[in-house]
Amino acid sequence: MHFGLPADIFGVDGVIILIVVVVVLFGSTQIPKLARSLGSAQKEFKKGLDEGAKDDTDTHTAAATPAPTTVVAPPTQSTPPGQPAGDGATGTAS
């Protein structure tokens, strides 16, 4: 299914009616602001698509070269001087 120009879909009369309805709803002063905001939204959308494609390419290249692995030893527990070894939960109460 191929969509052509809006005039092909709605016809010339439909496009004229659509323009009149937009002018009545938004007013002639709001239409330039609306067009400006739509243009900036389109620009931001394209920028986001480009950044997403760039991130996607970076992910594919990073997956091709494996990252080096490092082994981290767990911390050792040391007892302060003068205290018995253990957690203090065992033993007799005085």
C-alpha positions as CSV (number, residue, x, y, z in Angstrom):
1,M,0.0,0.0,0.0
2,H,1.5,3.3,-1.1
3,F,0.3,6.7,0.2
4,G,1.0,9.7,-1.9
5,L,0.4,13.3,-1.3
6,P,-2.4,14.3,1.1
7,A,-4.3,15.6,-1.9
8,D,-4.3,12.1,-3.3
9,I,-5.8,10.7,-0.1
10,F,-8.4,13.3,0.8
11,G,-8.8,15.1,-2.4
12,V,-8.3,18.8,-3.0
13,D,-11.6,19.7,-1.2
14,G,-10.6,17.7,1.9
15,V,-7.2,19.4,2.1
16,I,-8.8,22.9,1.9
17,I,-11.4,21.9,4.6
18,L,-8.6,20.6,6.8
19,I,-6.6,23.8,6.5
20,V,-9.7,25.9,7.3
21,V,-10.4,23.8,10.4
22,V,-6.8,24.1,11.6
23,V,-6.9,27.9,11.2
24,V,-10.2,28.1,13.1
25,L,-9.0,25.8,15.9
26,F,-5.6,27.3,16.5
27,G,-5.9,30.8,15.2
28,S,-3.6,32.5,12.7
29,T,-1.2,33.7,15.4
30,Q,-0.6,30.2,16.9
31,I,0.1,28.4,13.6
32,P,3.7,29.7,13.3
33,K,4.4,28.7,16.9
34,L,2.9,25.2,16.2
35,A,5.0,24.8,13.1
36,R,8.2,25.9,14.9
37,S,7.6,23.4,17.8
38,L,6.9,20.6,15.3
39,G,10.1,21.4,13.5
40,S,12.2,21.4,16.7
41,A,10.5,18.1,17.8
42,Q,11.4,16.5,14.5
43,K,15.0,17.7,14.8
44,E,15.2,16.3,18.3
45,F,13.7,13.0,17.1
46,K,16.3,12.7,14.3
47,K,19.1,13.5,16.8
48,G,17.9,10.8,19.1
49,L,17.8,8.3,16.3
50,D,21.3,9.2,15.3
51,E,22.6,8.8,18.9
52,G,20.8,5.5,19.2
53,A,22.3,4.2,16.0
54,K,25.7,5.4,17.2
55,D,25.3,3.6,20.6
56,D,24.1,0.5,18.8
57,T,27.3,0.5,16.6
58,D,29.5,1.0,19.7
59,T,27.8,-1.9,21.4
60,H,28.4,-4.2,18.5
61,T,32.1,-3.3,18.3
62,A,32.5,-3.7,22.0
63,A,30.9,-7.2,21.9
64,A,33.5,-8.2,19.2
65,T,36.4,-7.5,21.5
66,P,36.0,-9.0,24.9
67,A,36.8,-6.9,27.9
68,P,39.6,-8.2,30.2
69,T,38.4,-9.8,33.4
70,T,39.8,-8.9,36.8
71,V,39.6,-11.0,39.9
72,V,39.0,-9.2,43.1
73,A,39.9,-11.0,46.4
74,P,37.3,-10.8,49.2
75,P,38.4,-8.7,52.2
76,T,39.9,-10.6,55.1
77,Q,38.5,-10.2,58.6
78,S,41.0,-9.4,61.2
79,T,40.4,-9.3,64.9
80,P,41.5,-6.3,67.0
81,P,44.3,-7.0,69.4
82,G,43.2,-8.2,72.8
83,Q,40.0,-9.8,71.6
84,P,39.4,-13.5,70.9
85,A,39.0,-14.7,67.4
86,G,35.4,-15.4,66.3
87,D,32.2,-13.5,66.1
88,G,31.5,-13.3,69.8
89,A,28.2,-15.2,69.5
90,T,29.6,-18.3,71.0
91,G,31.0,-18.8,74.5
92,T,29.7,-18.5,78.0
93,A,28.1,-15.5,79.6
94,S,29.8,-14.1,82.7
